[in-house]
Amino acid sequence: MAEHTVLIVEDESTVRELLKYRLGKHYDVYAAENGEEALDRIEETIPDLIISDIMMPKMDGFALQSALQTDKNTRVIPFIFLTARADEEARQQGQRKGVDDYITKPFDMEALLSRVERLLERIDMFQTQLNAEIGQDFSNRLLPDQVPTVEDYKFRFHSEARQQGGGDLFDWTETDNDTYFLTIGDVMGKGLRAKFYAFSFLSYVRSTLHTLLKESTSPAALMARLNDMLLNDEVLEDTFATFLLMHWSPNTHTVTYANAGHCRPVLMTPDGPEVPEHSDLILGLEEDVAFSDVTLDLDPGAALVAYTDGLMEQRTQDGDMLGEDGVRDLVAEAYGSDDSIRALLDSALIRSASDQFEDDLLVTWLQRENRNG
């Protein structure tokens, strides 16, 4: 975790330098002589915690704290007041203004350090909980509530989100011709930033598909437009994504896809698994990139399994990543199970060094029923 930043606001130079010295052993510390100077310093760097005297020239501690309360970016900064005023009226005034602690001079340095540590631990705890809630919310928004129900086909997906995972996404769109576009992707990065960009990217994918499907059903043509968007959109510039865009036609029992650097899907048939070779450049790297369409036949019993790199990069007991070959073997083992995805994931964890998946992962399993088998 990054080092915490503490601002000391104290007009007495001896006390100010002592606090800078002792707190500087544990935190990134900077100082101001009064409230006005503190506001200028805060414009440059917002601290994680403020330790302030009350009685100071130009702007006292109460005025500083009130000024910070008017700004949404600073109103939640924890505040400790240091003052020689030990009367109950001052203490109550500080409490009414939302001050987190109140220490009178002369103070015990070890006690002050302990209180600072507790306050910063509380900040970390709240931030961790908030990040987890926001991350889970974004993860849920990157997934559909349900999948298509199509006669003679079994279609399932499974997702597991980690707080510090990346931007895995999955969605589907039905066309006017009773076909479906399936979109699976991974926006580069970790944590909330990746999840936010994945949500923004998926929103654009949805709107783009609805618009462009009137012109073309080629995944490669649509992929080229998405690539241009990443390179030119002000919000998503410098964002990179692997993406698998699949056009599934149940009537012709085919899947046509374009792959922009994503994990290659596994095509499982009664004769065994195969990994289609083709993959193009990831999205967002270069302009005017050409993408190619690849068409796969879904014969009776065939299953097409797509996934994100959280599965492929899971560490095995020998320290290596599961890898593409490992995923292919897991698909072959899970094929024929009543719950194929669950069987695949259980087998992956049996091979893993950990009892849980280390990153966000997503798996889709599209299988044509074998009515003759």
C-alpha positions as CSV (number, residue, x, y, z in Angstrom):
1,M,0.0,0.0,0.0
2,A,1.2,3.5,-0.8
3,E,2.8,5.5,2.1
4,H,0.2,7.7,3.9
5,T,0.6,11.5,3.7
6,V,0.2,13.6,6.8
7,L,-0.1,17.4,6.9
8,I,1.0,19.2,10.1
9,V,-0.4,22.7,10.7
10,E,1.4,24.4,13.6
11,D,2.7,27.9,14.1
12,E,5.2,27.0,16.8
13,S,8.4,26.0,14.9
14,T,9.7,23.7,17.7
15,V,6.5,21.6,17.9
16,R,6.2,21.6,14.1
17,E,9.7,20.3,13.5
18,L,9.4,17.7,16.3
19,L,6.2,16.4,14.7
20,K,7.8,16.3,11.2
21,Y,10.8,14.4,12.6
22,R,8.8,11.8,14.5
23,L,6.0,11.2,12.1
24,G,8.4,11.4,9.1
25,K,9.8,8.0,10.2
26,H,6.5,6.4,9.4
27,Y,4.7,8.6,6.9
28,D,5.2,11.2,4.1
29,V,4.9,14.4,6.1
30,Y,4.6,18.1,5.0
31,A,3.8,21.1,7.1
32,A,2.3,24.6,7.1
33,E,2.5,27.4,9.7
34,N,-1.2,28.4,9.6
35,G,-4.5,27.7,8.0
36,E,-4.1,29.9,5.0
37,E,-0.7,28.2,4.1
38,A,-2.3,24.8,4.8
39,L,-5.0,25.5,2.2
40,D,-2.4,26.4,-0.4
41,R,-0.4,23.2,0.4
42,I,-3.6,21.1,0.2
43,E,-4.3,22.4,-3.3
44,E,-1.0,20.7,-4.3
45,T,-1.3,17.5,-2.3
46,I,-4.4,16.3,-0.5
47,P,-3.3,14.5,2.7
48,D,-4.6,11.4,4.3
49,L,-4.7,13.0,7.7
50,I,-4.3,16.5,9.2
51,I,-2.8,17.3,12.6
52,S,-3.5,21.0,13.3
53,D,-3.1,23.5,16.1
54,I,-6.2,25.6,16.9
55,M,-4.8,29.0,17.9
56,M,-2.8,30.2,14.9
57,P,-2.4,33.6,13.2
58,K,-4.2,34.5,9.9
59,M,-6.5,31.4,10.0
60,D,-7.0,29.2,13.0
61,G,-7.6,25.5,13.1
62,F,-11.4,25.8,13.3
63,A,-11.5,28.1,10.3
64,L,-9.2,25.7,8.4
65,Q,-11.4,22.7,9.2
66,S,-14.6,24.6,8.2
67,A,-13.0,25.6,4.9
68,L,-12.1,22.0,4.1
69,Q,-15.7,21.0,4.9
70,T,-17.0,23.0,2.0
71,D,-15.1,21.0,-0.6
72,K,-16.2,17.4,-1.4
73,N,-12.6,16.4,-2.1
74,T,-11.4,17.4,1.4
75,R,-14.3,17.2,3.7
76,V,-13.6,13.6,4.7
77,I,-10.0,14.1,5.7
78,P,-9.5,12.9,9.3
79,F,-8.6,15.8,11.6
80,I,-6.6,15.8,14.9
81,F,-6.5,19.0,16.9
82,L,-3.4,19.8,18.9
83,T,-3.9,22.8,21.3
84,A,-3.1,24.2,24.7
85,R,-6.7,25.0,25.1
86,A,-7.9,22.2,27.4
87,D,-11.3,23.7,28.2
88,E,-14.5,21.7,27.5
89,E,-16.0,24.3,25.3
90,A,-13.2,24.0,22.7
91,R,-13.4,20.3,22.8
92,Q,-17.1,20.3,22.2
93,Q,-16.7,22.8,19.3
94,G,-14.2,20.5,17.7
95,Q,-16.5,17.5,18.1
96,R,-19.5,19.4,16.5
97,K,-17.3,20.2,13.5
98,G,-16.5,16.5,12.9
99,V,-13.0,16.5,14.4
100,D,-11.7,12.9,14.8
101,D,-9.5,13.5,17.8
102,Y,-8.5,16.2,20.2
103,I,-5.1,16.2,22.0
104,T,-4.0,18.9,24.5
105,K,-0.4,20.2,24.9
106,P,1.9,19.1,26.3
107,F,1.2,15.7,24.7
108,D,2.8,12.3,24.8
109,M,4.4,11.6,21.4
110,E,3.9,7.8,21.6
111,A,0.2,8.3,22.4
112,L,-0.1,10.7,19.4
113,L,1.6,8.2,17.1
114,S,-0.8,5.5,18.3
115,R,-3.8,7.6,17.5
116,V,-2.5,8.5,14.1
117,E,-1.9,4.9,13.3
118,R,-5.4,3.9,14.4
119,L,-7.0,6.6,12.3
120,L,-5.1,5.7,9.2
121,E,-5.9,2.0,9.7
122,R,-9.5,2.9,9.8
123,I,-9.1,4.8,6.5
124,D,-7.5,1.8,4.9
125,M,-10.3,-0.5,6.2
126,F,-13.1,1.8,4.8
127,Q,-11.2,2.2,1.5
128,T,-10.8,-1.5,1.1
129,Q,-14.5,-2.1,1.8
130,L,-15.5,0.7,-0.6
131,N,-13.2,-0.6,-3.4
132,A,-14.7,-4.1,-2.9
133,E,-18.2,-2.8,-3.2
134,I,-17.5,-0.6,-6.3
135,G,-15.5,-3.4,-7.9
136,Q,-18.2,-5.9,-7.4
137,D,-20.8,-3.4,-8.8
138,F,-18.7,-2.9,-11.9
139,S,-18.2,-6.6,-12.3
140,N,-21.9,-7.2,-12.2
141,R,-22.5,-4.5,-14.8
142,L,-20.1,-6.3,-17.1
143,L,-22.2,-9.4,-17.3
144,P,-25.7,-10.2,-18.6
145,D,-28.5,-11.3,-16.4
146,Q,-29.3,-14.3,-18.6
147,V,-28.2,-16.0,-21.8
148,P,-30.1,-17.0,-24.9
149,T,-32.2,-20.1,-24.8
150,V,-32.0,-21.9,-28.1
151,E,-33.4,-25.3,-29.1
152,D,-30.8,-28.1,-29.5
153,Y,-28.2,-25.9,-27.7
154,K,-26.8,-25.6,-24.2
155,F,-25.3,-22.2,-23.4
156,R,-23.8,-21.5,-20.0
157,F,-21.4,-19.0,-18.5
158,H,-19.6,-18.5,-15.2
159,S,-17.8,-15.5,-13.8
160,E,-15.8,-14.9,-10.6
161,A,-14.7,-11.4,-9.7
162,R,-11.7,-10.5,-7.6
163,Q,-11.4,-7.1,-5.9
164,Q,-8.0,-6.5,-7.6
165,G,-8.9,-8.3,-10.7
166,G,-9.1,-6.8,-14.2
167,G,-11.8,-5.8,-16.6
168,D,-13.4,-9.0,-17.9
169,L,-16.6,-8.5,-19.8
170,F,-19.2,-10.7,-21.5
171,D,-22.4,-9.7,-23.4
172,W,-24.7,-11.0,-26.1
173,T,-27.0,-9.3,-28.7
174,E,-29.7,-11.0,-30.8
175,T,-30.1,-9.9,-34.4
176,D,-33.2,-9.7,-36.5
177,N,-32.2,-12.9,-38.3
178,D,-32.3,-15.1,-35.1
179,T,-28.6,-15.1,-34.8
180,Y,-26.5,-13.8,-31.9
181,F,-23.4,-11.8,-31.3
182,L,-21.4,-12.9,-28.3
183,T,-18.7,-10.5,-27.0
184,I,-16.0,-11.6,-24.6
185,G,-13.1,-9.3,-23.7
186,D,-10.5,-8.2,-21.2
187,V,-9.5,-4.6,-20.8
188,M,-5.8,-4.4,-19.8
189,G,-5.1,-3.4,-16.2
190,K,-6.0,-4.3,-12.7
191,G,-8.5,-3.1,-10.1
192,L,-11.2,-0.4,-10.4
193,R,-9.5,1.5,-13.2
194,A,-9.7,-1.6,-15.5
195,K,-13.3,-2.3,-14.5
196,F,-14.3,1.3,-15.2
197,Y,-12.8,1.2,-18.6
198,A,-14.3,-2.2,-19.3
199,F,-17.7,-0.8,-18.4
200,S,-17.2,2.2,-20.7
201,F,-15.9,0.0,-23.5
202,L,-18.8,-2.5,-23.2
203,S,-21.3,0.4,-23.4
204,Y,-19.7,1.5,-26.6
205,V,-19.7,-2.1,-28.0
206,R,-23.4,-2.4,-27.3
207,S,-24.3,0.8,-29.1
208,T,-21.9,0.1,-31.9
209,L,-23.4,-3.3,-32.6
210,H,-26.9,-2.1,-32.7
211,T,-25.9,0.6,-35.2
212,L,-23.6,-1.4,-37.4
213,L,-25.5,-4.7,-37.6
214,K,-27.7,-3.0,-40.2
215,E,-24.7,-2.7,-42.4
216,S,-22.7,-5.9,-41.8
217,T,-22.7,-9.0,-39.7
218,S,-19.0,-9.5,-40.1
219,P,-17.2,-9.7,-36.8
220,A,-14.0,-8.6,-38.5
221,A,-15.6,-5.4,-39.8
222,L,-17.2,-4.6,-36.5
223,M,-13.8,-5.2,-34.7
224,A,-12.1,-2.7,-37.0
225,R,-14.6,0.0,-35.9
226,L,-14.1,-0.9,-32.3
227,N,-10.3,-0.5,-32.7
228,D,-10.8,2.9,-34.3
229,M,-13.0,3.9,-31.3
230,L,-10.3,3.0,-28.8
231,L,-7.7,5.1,-30.6
232,N,-9.9,8.2,-31.0
233,D,-12.2,8.3,-28.0
234,E,-11.1,10.8,-25.4
235,V,-12.3,8.7,-22.5
236,L,-10.8,5.4,-23.7
237,E,-7.6,6.6,-25.3
238,D,-4.5,4.7,-24.2
239,T,-6.9,1.8,-23.3
240,F,-6.0,-1.6,-24.7
241,A,-8.3,-4.7,-24.8
242,T,-8.3,-8.2,-26.0
243,F,-11.6,-9.1,-27.6
244,L,-13.4,-12.1,-29.0
245,L,-16.4,-11.2,-31.1
246,M,-18.5,-14.2,-32.2
247,H,-21.5,-14.4,-34.6
248,W,-23.5,-17.5,-33.7
249,S,-26.0,-18.8,-36.2
250,P,-28.1,-21.7,-34.7
251,N,-29.9,-22.2,-38.0
252,T,-26.7,-23.0,-39.9
253,H,-24.9,-24.4,-36.8
254,T,-21.9,-22.1,-37.3
255,V,-19.9,-19.6,-35.3
256,T,-18.0,-16.9,-37.2
257,Y,-15.5,-15.0,-35.0
258,A,-12.8,-12.3,-35.1
259,N,-10.2,-12.5,-32.4
260,A,-8.2,-9.4,-31.3
261,G,-5.4,-10.9,-29.2
262,H,-7.8,-12.7,-26.9
263,C,-7.4,-16.2,-25.4
264,R,-8.1,-18.6,-28.3
265,P,-11.3,-20.6,-27.8
266,V,-11.3,-24.4,-27.6
267,L,-13.5,-26.3,-30.0
268,M,-14.4,-29.6,-28.4
269,T,-15.9,-32.4,-30.5
270,P,-16.5,-36.1,-29.8
271,D,-13.1,-36.7,-31.6
272,G,-11.2,-34.4,-29.2
273,P,-10.3,-30.8,-28.6
274,E,-8.7,-28.4,-31.0
275,V,-7.6,-24.7,-30.7
276,P,-8.2,-22.6,-33.8
277,E,-4.9,-21.0,-34.6
278,H,-6.0,-17.5,-35.7
279,S,-5.6,-14.3,-33.6
280,D,-5.1,-10.7,-34.7
281,L,-3.6,-7.7,-32.9
282,I,-5.2,-6.5,-29.6
283,L,-7.5,-3.5,-29.8
284,G,-6.1,0.0,-29.2
285,L,-2.5,-0.5,-30.4
286,E,-2.5,0.6,-34.1
287,E,-4.7,2.4,-36.6
288,D,-6.2,0.7,-39.7
289,V,-5.6,-2.8,-38.5
290,A,-7.3,-5.5,-40.5
291,F,-9.1,-8.3,-38.7
292,S,-10.1,-11.7,-40.2
293,D,-13.3,-13.8,-39.9
294,V,-13.0,-17.4,-39.0
295,T,-15.9,-19.8,-39.3
296,L,-16.3,-22.9,-37.3
297,D,-18.9,-25.7,-37.8
298,L,-20.8,-26.9,-34.7
299,D,-21.5,-30.5,-35.5
300,P,-23.8,-32.5,-33.2
301,G,-22.1,-32.7,-29.8
302,A,-19.6,-30.0,-30.5
303,A,-18.8,-27.4,-27.8
304,L,-17.1,-24.0,-28.2
305,V,-15.5,-22.9,-24.9
306,A,-14.2,-19.3,-24.6
307,Y,-12.5,-17.8,-21.5
308,T,-10.5,-14.9,-20.2
309,D,-6.8,-15.0,-19.1
310,G,-7.7,-15.4,-15.4
311,L,-8.1,-19.1,-16.1
312,M,-5.1,-19.6,-18.3
313,E,-2.8,-17.7,-15.9
314,Q,-3.8,-19.6,-12.8
315,R,-0.7,-21.0,-11.1
316,T,-0.4,-24.8,-10.9
317,Q,1.2,-26.7,-8.0
318,D,4.5,-26.8,-9.8
319,G,4.6,-23.0,-10.1
320,D,3.8,-22.8,-13.8
321,M,0.7,-21.2,-15.3
322,L,-2.1,-23.5,-16.4
323,G,-1.6,-22.2,-20.0
324,E,-3.5,-22.8,-23.2
325,D,-2.6,-26.5,-23.2
326,G,-3.8,-26.9,-19.7
327,V,-7.2,-25.3,-20.5
328,R,-7.6,-27.5,-23.5
329,D,-7.0,-30.6,-21.3
330,L,-9.5,-29.3,-18.7
331,V,-12.1,-28.8,-21.5
332,A,-11.6,-32.4,-22.7
333,E,-12.0,-33.7,-19.1
334,A,-15.1,-31.7,-18.4
335,Y,-16.8,-32.6,-21.7
336,G,-19.8,-34.7,-21.1
337,S,-20.4,-33.6,-17.5
338,D,-23.8,-32.5,-16.4
339,D,-22.3,-29.1,-15.4
340,S,-19.3,-28.8,-17.7
341,I,-18.1,-25.4,-16.5
342,R,-18.2,-26.4,-12.9
343,A,-16.3,-29.6,-13.7
344,L,-13.7,-27.6,-15.6
345,L,-13.2,-25.1,-12.7
346,D,-13.0,-27.8,-10.1
347,S,-10.4,-29.6,-12.1
348,A,-8.4,-26.4,-12.5
349,L,-8.4,-25.8,-8.7
350,I,-7.2,-29.4,-8.1
351,R,-4.2,-28.6,-10.2
352,S,-3.7,-25.1,-8.6
353,A,-1.3,-23.9,-6.0
354,S,-4.2,-21.9,-4.4
355,D,-7.6,-23.1,-3.4
356,Q,-9.2,-20.1,-5.2
357,F,-8.7,-18.3,-8.5
358,E,-6.2,-15.5,-8.3
359,D,-7.7,-13.1,-10.9
360,D,-11.1,-12.3,-12.4
361,L,-12.1,-15.1,-14.7
362,L,-14.9,-15.8,-17.1
363,V,-15.8,-19.0,-19.0
364,T,-18.6,-19.5,-21.6
365,W,-19.6,-23.0,-22.9
366,L,-21.7,-23.2,-26.0
367,Q,-22.6,-26.7,-27.0
368,R,-24.8,-28.3,-29.7
369,E,-26.8,-31.2,-28.4
370,N,-26.0,-34.6,-29.8
371,R,-29.5,-35.9,-30.5
372,N,-28.1,-39.1,-32.0
373,G,-25.8,-39.8,-29.1
